[in-house]
Amino acid sequence: MTLTLRIMTPNQVVRDSEVQEVILATISGRIGVLTDHAPPLAALDIGVLKIRVKRRWSVPALMGGFAVVDENGGVTILVDEADDAKDIEPRRAKADYLAARDELARARGRKQEIGANSAMRRAKARLDAVTATTVPN
């Protein structure tokens, strides 16, 4: 049995395919979705989405959004931005993360801290996507 996974940004359909399993990073923790899963609506956190097709995992970075699981085995993910790990250059991801972390340490005032924290979380999601292992954790 498979799930139909559709990942969409405001500008494009990023992915529309059959998968065996999806692990969502929600704002209240991770949710694994298999066929015949209860149909939740979940707010997604900035982080990685783990997708299993047969025995192989792929790990795109998602920048928040929402996921809907329907009763017919469909998972629809609506996000502002999604980056496939194969499109992220590892050295750049690490450098961006370190720069964002340093910017957060230098932030002064609540507004700067919020902006720097968001930038660091996005950079960390991209870094996590390129350094993910084949076994979900």
Secondary structure, DSSP 8 states (H G I E B T S, - for coil): --EEEEEE-SS-EEEEEEESEEEEEETTEEEEE-TT----EEEEEEEE-EEEETTEEE--EEEEEEEEE-TTSEEEEEES-EE-GGGS-HHHHHHHHHHHHHHHHH--SHHHHHHHHHHHHHHHHHHHHHH--SS--
